[in-house]
Amino acid sequence: MNYPVFIFHELVLRFADVNRGIGKYISATIEGGECLINTTTGHIKVALSMLEKQYNDPKLISNEELQQLATGFETEYR
C-alpha cells in the first residue's frame, strides 16, 4: 500500500510526545515488512501494522506501543 505522507508526520508527532529528541519528519522508506522513518535527528523503525493502525484507527495504538517504539529511536542516519 502507498501510505499518505500525513501518516508518517502523525506518527512522528506522537513519538515526539514520548521522546522530545525525535525531531521532525523528513522521509520514510518501506522495505522488508517494516518502515524506516527518518527525522531531523535520526530514524525509527516501525512495523507496517503500526502504519495500518495509524491510517485506519489511530486509537488502536496504545501509549505503551508508542513508548516502546520511541525508546528505540536511533540518532544515527541510514
C-alpha positions in Angstrom: 0.0 0.0 0.0 1.1 3.5 -0.7 0.6 5.4 2.6 -0.2 9.1 2.5 2.6 11.2 3.9 0.4 12.6 6.7 0.6 9.1 8.3 4.3 9.4 8.9 4.0 13.0 10.1 1.3 12.0 12.6 3.4 9.1 13.9 6.5 11.2 14.4 4.4 13.8 16.3 3.0 11.0 18.5 6.5 9.6 19.1 7.8 13.1 19.9 5.2 13.4 22.7 7.1 10.5 24.3 10.6 11.4 23.3 11.2 15.1 22.5 14.6 14.3 20.9 12.9 12.6 17.9 12.7 15.8 15.8 10.6 16.3 12.7 9.7 14.0 9.8 11.9 14.1 6.8 11.2 10.9 4.8 10.2 7.2 5.0 11.1 4.0 3.2 9.3 0.7 3.3 11.3 -2.4 3.0 11.1 -6.0 4.2 7.9 -5.6 6.2 8.9 -2.5 8.1 9.1 1.2 7.6 12.2 3.3 8.4 11.1 6.9 9.2 13.9 9.5 9.0 13.6 12.6 11.1 15.7 15.7 11.6 17.6 14.0 14.4 17.8 10.3 13.4 15.5 7.4 12.5 12.9 5.0 13.9 11.8 1.6 12.6 8.0 1.0 12.6 6.2 -2.2 11.6 3.7 -2.0 8.7 1.0 -3.0 11.2 1.6 0.3 13.1 1.2 2.3 9.8 -2.1 0.4 9.2 -3.3 1.3 12.7 -2.4 4.9 12.3 -4.1 5.1 9.0 -7.3 3.2 9.9 -7.8 3.9 13.6 -5.0 5.7 15.5 -6.7 5.0 18.8 -5.7 1.3 18.3 -2.1 2.3 19.1 -1.5 2.2 22.8 0.6 4.6 24.7 2.8 1.6 25.6 3.4 0.8 22.0 4.3 4.4 21.3 6.6 4.5 24.3 8.4 1.3 23.3 9.0 2.4 19.7 10.0 5.9 20.8 12.7 4.4 23.0 14.0 2.5 20.0 14.8 5.8 18.2 18.3 6.0 16.9 20.2 9.2 16.4 22.3 7.8 13.5 21.1 8.1 9.9 20.8 5.3 7.4 
